[in-house]
Amino acid sequence: MGRLGVKTDYEQLRKAQILENQARLASLGLQKTVTELRSITSKPQSEKRKNNKVDYSSTPLRRSNRLKANSAPPARRKLGLVEEGDDEDDIEKRPANAPRLRVKDGLMLHLSQEALARRCISKERGTIYDPILGICCHFCRQKKLCGEEDCKRCGDMDMDQPCLGKTDCSICHSSNGVLCRGCLKVRYGEELEEVRANKEWTCPHCTEEKGINPYWICNSSLCLKKRKMAPTGIAIFRAREMGYKSVAHLLMDQLQGVVKGR
């Protein structure tokens, strides 16, 4: 290795190779071409593109279809299920298990014979998935037609009737209180027949908010994540092994234990 100020053998060899390459380019007439290309690609500072501000004051505003008078979802409009010009302000407050669906005049909704035969096979969460006519369960988030034999909404497609296979909170009447038979039983230990008979039934959200039972919380994955709690997953087997009626009863006891310092 050479000391400071003294070129090493490597540096001398490198400089010799550079001079040799330059001489080879010059003999082929390429050195001038390289110089011209560099002058073309490098633009002067003054010629660089300037960022011009665009005036949007004269541009018409864009509005979401949800905010316009035609408030029906695009899928329903495409299928011709909803009348044009429907306005949510003109629709009265309805139970969450009986959402408004205005069907166009002359359009008859009906299930095929095969779908009718399969609809009531399972009463727990339903068998037939329908993204348009189905009502979404807050817990399992499945938009299925219910399996109740006497449900006129899911069986006869009578959109003015409530779905007998889904719950409705007597206070909020929101999607938070819509639960299918299976989720109601497994997650909260309640029977759908008892809930239908109880006109004062409240969903877990309202039960907690109104102070009826502060430990009776909604244990859906969405709501538990909002509380910074881990979703329970399929916890019904563990709950029943521990002697609890449902997952909600297990969580209620755990929350009471945390508050009381058990």
Solvent accessible surface area in square Angstrom, and as a share of the most:
residue,aa,sasa,rsa
1,M,229,1.02
2,G,35,0.33
3,R,208,0.76
4,L,182,0.91
5,G,88,0.84
6,V,94,0.54
7,K,110,0.47
8,T,32,0.19
9,D,118,0.61
10,Y,152,0.58
11,E,80,0.36
12,Q,100,0.44
13,L,107,0.53
14,R,133,0.49
15,K,108,0.46
16,A,55,0.43
17,Q,93,0.41
18,I,68,0.35
19,L,102,0.51
20,E,95,0.43
21,N,75,0.38
22,Q,91,0.40
23,A,63,0.49
24,R,122,0.45
25,L,62,0.31
26,A,64,0.50
27,S,91,0.59
28,L,120,0.60
29,G,46,0.44
30,L,78,0.39
31,Q,75,0.34
32,K,149,0.63
33,T,63,0.36
34,V,50,0.29
35,T,78,0.46
36,E,86,0.38
37,L,103,0.51
38,R,167,0.61
39,S,75,0.48
40,I,126,0.64
41,T,106,0.62
42,S,74,0.47
43,K,137,0.58
44,P,72,0.46
45,Q,141,0.63
46,S,96,0.62
47,E,111,0.50
48,K,112,0.47
49,R,235,0.86
50,K,153,0.65
51,N,154,0.79
52,N,128,0.65
53,K,202,0.85
54,V,104,0.60
55,D,108,0.56
56,Y,154,0.59
57,S,98,0.63
58,S,100,0.64
59,T,71,0.42
60,P,110,0.69
61,L,167,0.83
62,R,233,0.85
63,R,146,0.53
64,S,56,0.36
65,N,80,0.41
66,R,173,0.63
67,L,94,0.47
68,K,100,0.42
69,A,70,0.55
70,N,38,0.20
71,S,24,0.15
72,A,10,0.08
73,P,67,0.42
74,P,92,0.58
75,A,53,0.41
76,R,47,0.17
77,R,53,0.19
78,K,180,0.76
79,L,107,0.53
80,G,17,0.16
81,L,13,0.06
82,V,9,0.05
83,E,62,0.28
84,E,109,0.49
85,G,52,0.50
86,D,10,0.05
87,D,49,0.25
88,E,114,0.51
89,D,129,0.67
90,D,105,0.54
91,I,44,0.22
92,E,100,0.45
93,K,152,0.65
94,R,42,0.15
95,P,54,0.34
96,A,18,0.14
97,N,17,0.09
98,A,4,0.03
99,P,48,0.30
100,R,68,0.25
101,L,10,0.05
102,R,71,0.26
103,V,40,0.23
104,K,76,0.32
105,D,137,0.71
106,G,80,0.77
107,L,69,0.34
108,M,154,0.69
109,L,34,0.17
110,H,145,0.65
111,L,24,0.12
112,S,62,0.40
113,Q,147,0.65
114,E,107,0.48
115,A,11,0.09
116,L,72,0.36
117,A,77,0.59
118,R,86,0.31
119,R,9,0.03
120,C,43,0.26
121,I,124,0.63
122,S,39,0.25
123,K,88,0.37
124,E,89,0.40
125,R,88,0.32
126,G,6,0.06
127,T,44,0.25
128,I,19,0.10
129,Y,121,0.46
130,D,27,0.14
131,P,75,0.47
132,I,21,0.10
133,L,22,0.11
134,G,6,0.05
135,I,16,0.08
136,C,51,0.31
137,C,0,0.00
138,H,25,0.11
139,F,41,0.17
140,C,34,0.20
141,R,108,0.39
142,Q,72,0.32
143,K,56,0.24
144,K,43,0.18
145,L,1,0.01
146,C,6,0.04
147,G,1,0.01
148,E,6,0.03
149,E,131,0.59
150,D,102,0.53
151,C,3,0.02
152,K,114,0.48
153,R,7,0.03
154,C,5,0.03
155,G,13,0.13
156,D,103,0.53
157,M,12,0.06
158,D,52,0.27
159,M,16,0.07
160,D,98,0.51
161,Q,67,0.30
162,P,52,0.33
163,C,1,0.01
164,L,46,0.23
165,G,3,0.03
166,K,7,0.03
167,T,4,0.02
168,D,32,0.17
169,C,0,0.00
170,S,37,0.24
171,I,77,0.39
172,C,40,0.24
173,H,58,0.26
174,S,37,0.24
175,S,79,0.51
176,N,55,0.28
177,G,0,0.00
178,V,3,0.02
179,L,2,0.01
180,C,4,0.02
181,R,29,0.10
182,G,1,0.01
183,C,0,0.00
184,L,1,0.00
185,K,71,0.30
186,V,35,0.20
187,R,10,0.04
188,Y,1,0.01
189,G,5,0.05
190,E,48,0.22
191,E,62,0.28
192,L,1,0.00
193,E,83,0.37
194,E,115,0.52
195,V,12,0.07
196,R,79,0.29
197,A,81,0.63
198,N,71,0.37
199,K,161,0.68
200,E,133,0.60
201,W,17,0.06
202,T,26,0.15
203,C,0,0.00
204,P,4,0.03
205,H,38,0.17
206,C,6,0.03
207,T,12,0.07
208,E,48,0.22
209,E,132,0.59
210,K,122,0.52
211,G,51,0.49
212,I,111,0.56
213,N,42,0.21
214,P,76,0.48
215,Y,50,0.19
216,W,31,0.11
217,I,5,0.02
218,C,4,0.03
219,N,1,0.01
220,S,0,0.00
221,S,33,0.21
222,L,83,0.41
223,C,13,0.08
224,L,0,0.00
225,K,123,0.52
226,K,164,0.70
227,R,93,0.34
228,K,187,0.79
229,M,56,0.25
230,A,83,0.64
231,P,61,0.38
232,T,36,0.21
233,G,47,0.46
234,I,145,0.74
235,A,4,0.03
236,I,11,0.06
237,F,135,0.56
238,R,115,0.42
239,A,0,0.00
240,R,122,0.45
241,E,151,0.68
242,M,107,0.48
243,G,68,0.65
244,Y,53,0.20
245,K,125,0.53
246,S,0,0.00
247,V,0,0.00
248,A,3,0.02
249,H,47,0.21
250,L,2,0.01
251,L,11,0.06
252,M,37,0.16
253,D,45,0.23
254,Q,80,0.36
255,L,42,0.21
256,Q,49,0.22
257,G,9,0.08
258,V,117,0.67
259,V,102,0.59
260,K,141,0.60
261,G,65,0.63
262,R,184,0.67
